[in-house]
Amino acid sequence: MTEIIPLYSNQLPKGHRRVKKYVLVYCSKGNVEMEIDGIQFDIPSNSVITITSGQYHKFKKTSGANGTVLEFTYDFFCKDDKDIELIFHNGLFCHFDRNEIIEISQHPSIQTQLDLISKELKEKPYQFTSSIHSRIELILIELNRAKVGKGKEIWKPEALFLKFLELIREDFQHKRPVKYYAQVLGTTEIRLNELSKLHAGKTAQQIIHGLIISEAKRLFYYENLHVNETAYALGFNDPFYFSNFFKKHTNLSPQSFKKGVKD
C-alpha cells in the first residue's frame, strides 16, 4: 500500500533493492547519493527524485541528510484513468529509465503533505486511506508544477498507453506480441501503435523491445545472471536468438555488456 520512511533513519534499506512500488525520495537538508539502475545521482537539499516500480536502487550515502521516502503501489493509487495519467504526467515516474532530480524549494506544501501522510499512517483515523490517496495526488500535482515552472515541456500521456506499459513490465517472462496486449486492453494494434508513436515516437513493438532490453540490462547488472538464464527469464526459448536480439538493440553482445559491468 503506502509507506513513509524518514531519510535520516537507520531504517533505510541496505544494499540494492527492487520493489513493486513507486518511490519518491525527498531530501530536505544536506544531500543524498543514490544509484538507480546503474546510474549515480546526487540529490541536493529541497529536491525530489522519483523511482519507477521495478527499478533497482540503492541509498549510497545519506550522512547529514534529512528528508522522507514515500512508497506506494500502483494498485493503491491508480483507482481510475485520471490517477494513472497523473502518476506519469510529465514523466514523473517514467518507464523509460529517465530518472530526474526535481528542485522544489518553491513548493513547501510537499513537506506538509508528507508529514500528514506519516501522521495518517501512524494513527489510522477513519477513511485514512482516502486521505493518503488525496495527499499523494497533491504531491504529484506540486511536482508537476515544479517541473512546468522550470520550463519543462508538458507531457500528458493517455491512460491506455500507460496501461500498455504496465502490462509489459508485469509480464516479461512470456514475451507477448502487440496483439496480445491489444486484446487484454480491449483495443486494437493500430490504436496501440498510434499512442506509442504519439507519446514515445516508436511503434508498439519497439516499445516492447525497449522495455525487454532495459530488463535484460538490470538482470545482468544486478542479478549477474548467465545469458541463458536471462533469456529464459525474458521469455526467449533460444538463448542464441536472445543474444542476437540483445546485440541488435545495444550494439553489444550480452557477454560484452556483462564484462563492461564487471569492469
Secondary structure, DSSP 4 states (H G I P E B T S, - for coil): -EEEEETTSTTSPPS-B--SSEEEEEEEES-EEEEETTEEEEE-TTEEEEE-TT--EEEEE-TT-EEEEEEE-HHHH-SSHHHHHHHHGGGTT-TTS---EEE-TT-THHHHHHHHHHHHHHH--TTHHHHHHHHHHHHHHHHHHHHHHTTPPP----HHHHHHHHHHHT-GGG---HHHHHHHHTS-HHHHHHHHHHHHSS-HHHHHHHHHHHHHHHIIIII---HHHHHHHTT-S-HHHHHHHHHHHHSS-HHHHHHHHH-
